[in-house]
Amino acid sequence: MRKIKDVLRLKLHAGLSHERVAASLNISKGVVAKYTSLAAAAGLDWPTVERLSEAALERRLVGGRADRPSHYAQPDFGRIHQELRRKGMTLMLLWEEYVAQHPQQSTWRYSQFCENYRRYALRLKRSMRQIHRAGEKLFIDFAGPTMELTDGSRAHIFVAALGASSYTFACATPRETMADWLHGCARALSFFGGVPQLIVPDNPRAMIANPNRYEPRTNDTVADFARHYGTSVLPARPRHPQDKAKAESAVQVVERWIMMRLRHQRFASVDDLNEAIVPLLDELNSKPFQKLPGSRASAFADLDAPALQPLPLQPWEFAVFRTVRVHIDHHVEVDGHRYSVPQALVSQVIEARITAGVVELLHRGQRVAAHARSAHKGGFTTVVEHLPAAHRAHLQWTPERLIHWGQSIGVATGRTVERLLVERRHPEHGYRACLGLLSLSRKYGKPRLEAACLVALELGTAKYSHVRDILANGRDQVTPGTTPEWTSPDHAHVRGPGYYQ
């Protein structure tokens, strides 16, 4: 319209000929004649044209074609857009309903109906171009296709890409568990040689405890991973893949340039597949961009590499967090084994951080104890400093006192107490059983306890539960007797040795 206004200015105000107007504006004489005649038909002169805006001039010249009512029945595209969100709904069904609703009016054919709906939908869709700062974000995801191994299992492909340079990393994992996600991230960070400010996954259940749109919450293991590397994990919004478009693009590139090249090969293990991925990954990152200068590798060296945070000195180790309660004996139980904590935490709920070799016990974020992890179920790992002050003061004489108490009842009771203390790794662990024997002496009396301990020792046991059962069943009161020699009774049917003479 700006050029049309210039046509009218040169023609109506300057009075130039059609030929000179066309030559000065680089248009045809037919165009000059067309808009000159339209202005004349609309009764426009130059002062009027000069005051009009371009939109108003267009309405005066062409009569507002876009505003002319259509003789076709207009569908409610807003309702149609909502209906398409239903599972199984199609544009064909909605078009048939639209035709049925207007039997007396002209309706669009199906192709026109679809085209006009798409134009309407495009006006609703808005796309924001993301600007990625160097070293800011690492986008991660798993590729949809998997690769078959010779044993029949499938290898999953983990993909990571930096935002500014699109520098890409890929590796194979056995599954898509939390450990696979985090080990893939750790390998990616080692590959990049640094740590970004943010790691952006989608919302996998293995990593995200609460996939809230506004306040997503990762699980404790993922938070520990981020704490170790000094970064943060910010998942994309649920069902919004545009939030991690870099990851989607990187996955597509890895599928085309790496997975498709390996589709005819067979690999025995995930490690063999990873060895085959390495050279193809270098080739992918060195491949020149189509519309930009350089490649992913050169862009990474110029942009992301200088901006990444350094890797931590210690390697990351996978850790699982559990909530445990401190028992009255100032121990907590983890996988059937008991570990000591300071006795001031008895009955408190604390957190256990469990790695492959260490069990760390945390109270309000502070480490209160650390033990080497043990696979001995039912065993104890005790630090002497964690014992109560009274126990530490009497640590040397308490076993002797218990043995002396047992010997004061009888020799068998004394031997039972000795075995209870000796067979436990720490004497403290045998105190309960000894106190149990003391309670049995108050309930059944010392003579019966001595007799029950003697029976237990003859049976080869020294457990409190066995002595208790002997007393409860009264076996300590059974007097052992001698069995007389058996003789056959007289009977009419017994023939006797004389019959066979």
Secondary structure in CASP SS format (residue, H / E / C, confidence):
PFRMAT SS
TARGET T0000
AUTHOR 0000-0000-0000
METHOD secondary structure of the structure
MODEL  1
M C 1.00
R H 1.00
K H 1.00
I H 1.00
K H 1.00
D H 1.00
V H 1.00
L H 1.00
R H 1.00
L H 1.00
K H 1.00
L H 1.00
H H 1.00
A C 1.00
G C 1.00
L C 1.00
S C 1.00
H H 1.00
E H 1.00
R H 1.00
V H 1.00
A H 1.00
A H 1.00
S H 1.00
L H 1.00
N C 1.00
I C 1.00
S C 1.00
K H 1.00
G H 1.00
V H 1.00
V H 1.00
A H 1.00
K H 1.00
Y H 1.00
T H 1.00
S H 1.00
L H 1.00
A H 1.00
A H 1.00
A H 1.00
A C 1.00
G C 1.00
L C 1.00
D C 1.00
W H 1.00
P H 1.00
T H 1.00
V H 1.00
E H 1.00
R H 1.00
L C 1.00
S C 1.00
E H 1.00
A H 1.00
A H 1.00
L H 1.00
E H 1.00
R H 1.00
R H 1.00
L H 1.00
V H 1.00
G C 1.00
G C 1.00
R H 1.00
A H 1.00
D H 1.00
R C 1.00
P C 1.00
S C 1.00
H C 1.00
Y E 1.00
A C 1.00
Q C 1.00
P C 1.00
D C 1.00
F H 1.00
G H 1.00
R H 1.00
I H 1.00
H H 1.00
Q H 1.00
E H 1.00
L C 1.00
R C 1.00
R C 1.00
K C 1.00
G C 1.00
M C 1.00
T C 1.00
L H 1.00
M H 1.00
L H 1.00
L H 1.00
W H 1.00
E H 1.00
E H 1.00
Y H 1.00
V H 1.00
A H 1.00
Q H 1.00
H C 1.00
P C 1.00
Q C 1.00
Q C 1.00
S E 1.00
T C 1.00
W C 1.00
R C 1.00
Y H 1.00
S H 1.00
Q H 1.00
F H 1.00
C H 1.00
E H 1.00
N H 1.00
Y H 1.00
R H 1.00
R H 1.00
Y H 1.00
A H 1.00
L H 1.00
R H 1.00
L H 1.00
K C 1.00
R C 1.00
S C 1.00
M C 1.00
R C 1.00
Q C 1.00
I C 1.00
H C 1.00
R C 1.00
A C 1.00
G C 1.00
E C 1.00
K E 1.00
L E 1.00
F E 1.00
I E 1.00
D E 1.00
F E 1.00
A C 1.00
G C 1.00
P C 1.00
T C 1.00
M E 1.00
E E 1.00
L E 1.00
T C 1.00
D C 1.00
G C 1.00
S C 1.00
R E 1.00
A E 1.00
H E 1.00
I E 1.00
F E 1.00
V E 1.00
A E 1.00
A E 1.00
L E 1.00
G C 1.00
A C 1.00
S C 1.00
S C 1.00
Y C 1.00
T E 1.00
F E 1.00
A E 1.00
C E 1.00
A E 1.00
T E 1.00
P C 1.00
R C 1.00
E C 1.00
T C 1.00
M H 1.00
A H 1.00
D H 1.00
W H 1.00
L H 1.00
H H 1.00
G H 1.00
C H 1.00
A H 1.00
R H 1.00
A H 1.00
L H 1.00
S H 1.00
F H 1.00
F H 1.00
G C 1.00
G C 1.00
V E 1.00
P C 1.00
Q C 1.00
L E 1.00
I E 1.00
V E 1.00
P C 1.00
D C 1.00
N C 1.00
P C 1.00
R C 1.00
A C 1.00
M C 1.00
I E 1.00
A E 1.00
N E 1.00
P C 1.00
N C 1.00
R C 1.00
Y C 1.00
E C 1.00
P C 1.00
R E 1.00
T E 1.00
N C 1.00
D H 1.00
T H 1.00
V H 1.00
A H 1.00
D H 1.00
F H 1.00
A H 1.00
R H 1.00
H H 1.00
Y H 1.00
G C 1.00
T C 1.00
S E 1.00
V E 1.00
L C 1.00
P C 1.00
A C 1.00
R C 1.00
P C 1.00
R C 1.00
H C 1.00
P H 1.00
Q H 1.00
D H 1.00
K H 1.00
A H 1.00
K H 1.00
A H 1.00
E H 1.00
S H 1.00
A H 1.00
V H 1.00
Q H 1.00
V H 1.00
V H 1.00
E H 1.00
R H 1.00
W H 1.00
I H 1.00
M H 1.00
M C 1.00
R C 1.00
L C 1.00
R C 1.00
H C 1.00
Q C 1.00
R C 1.00
F E 1.00
A C 1.00
S C 1.00
V H 1.00
D H 1.00
D H 1.00
L H 1.00
N H 1.00
E H 1.00
A H 1.00
I H 1.00
V H 1.00
P H 1.00
L H 1.00
L H 1.00
D H 1.00
E H 1.00
L H 1.00
N H 1.00
S H 1.00
K C 1.00
P E 1.00
F C 1.00
Q C 1.00
K C 1.00
L C 1.00
P C 1.00
G C 1.00
S E 1.00
R H 1.00
A H 1.00
S H 1.00
A H 1.00
F H 1.00
A H 1.00
D H 1.00
L H 1.00
D H 1.00
A H 1.00
P H 1.00
A H 1.00
L C 1.00
Q E 1.00
P C 1.00
L C 1.00
P C 1.00
L C 1.00
Q C 1.00
P C 1.00
W C 1.00
E C 1.00
F C 1.00
A C 1.00
V E 1.00
F E 1.00
R E 1.00
T E 1.00
V E 1.00
R E 1.00
V C 1.00
H C 1.00
I C 1.00
D C 1.00
H C 1.00
H E 1.00
V E 1.00
E E 1.00
V E 1.00
D C 1.00
G C 1.00
H E 1.00
R E 1.00
Y E 1.00
S E 1.00
V C 1.00
P C 1.00
Q H 1.00
A H 1.00
L H 1.00
V C 1.00
S C 1.00
Q C 1.00
V E 1.00
I E 1.00
E E 1.00
A E 1.00
R E 1.00
I E 1.00
T C 1.00
A C 1.00
G C 1.00
V E 1.00
V E 1.00
E E 1.00
L E 1.00
L E 1.00
H E 1.00
R C 1.00
G C 1.00
Q E 1.00
R E 1.00
V E 1.00
A E 1.00
A E 1.00
H E 1.00
A E 1.00
R C 1.00
S C 1.00
A C 1.00
H C 1.00
K C 1.00
G C 1.00
G C 1.00
F E 1.00
T E 1.00
T C 1.00
V C 1.00
V H 1.00
E H 1.00
H H 1.00
L C 1.00
P C 1.00
A H 1.00
A H 1.00
H H 1.00
R H 1.00
A H 1.00
H C 1.00
L C 1.00
Q C 1.00
W C 1.00
T H 1.00
P H 1.00
E H 1.00
R H 1.00
L H 1.00
I H 1.00
H H 1.00
W H 1.00
G H 1.00
Q H 1.00
S H 1.00
I H 1.00
G C 1.00
V H 1.00
A H 1.00
T H 1.00
G H 1.00
R H 1.00
T H 1.00
V H 1.00
E H 1.00
R H 1.00
L H 1.00
L H 1.00
V H 1.00
E C 1.00
R C 1.00
R C 1.00
H C 1.00
P H 1.00
E H 1.00
H H 1.00
G H 1.00
Y H 1.00
R H 1.00
A H 1.00
C H 1.00
L H 1.00
G H 1.00
L H 1.00
L H 1.00
S H 1.00
L H 1.00
S H 1.00
R H 1.00
K H 1.00
Y H 1.00
G C 1.00
K H 1.00
P H 1.00
R H 1.00
L H 1.00
E H 1.00
A H 1.00
A H 1.00
C H 1.00
L H 1.00
V H 1.00
A H 1.00
L H 1.00
E H 1.00
L C 1.00
G C 1.00
T C 1.00
A C 1.00
K C 1.00
Y H 1.00
S H 1.00
H H 1.00
V H 1.00
R H 1.00
D H 1.00
I H 1.00
L H 1.00
A H 1.00
N H 1.00
G C 1.00
R H 1.00
D H 1.00
Q H 1.00
V C 1.00
T C 1.00
P C 1.00
G C 1.00
T C 1.00
T C 1.00
P C 1.00
E C 1.00
W C 1.00
T C 1.00
S C 1.00
P C 1.00
D C 1.00
H C 1.00
A C 1.00
H C 1.00
V C 1.00
R C 1.00
G C 1.00
P H 1.00
G H 1.00
Y H 1.00
Y H 1.00
Q C 1.00
END
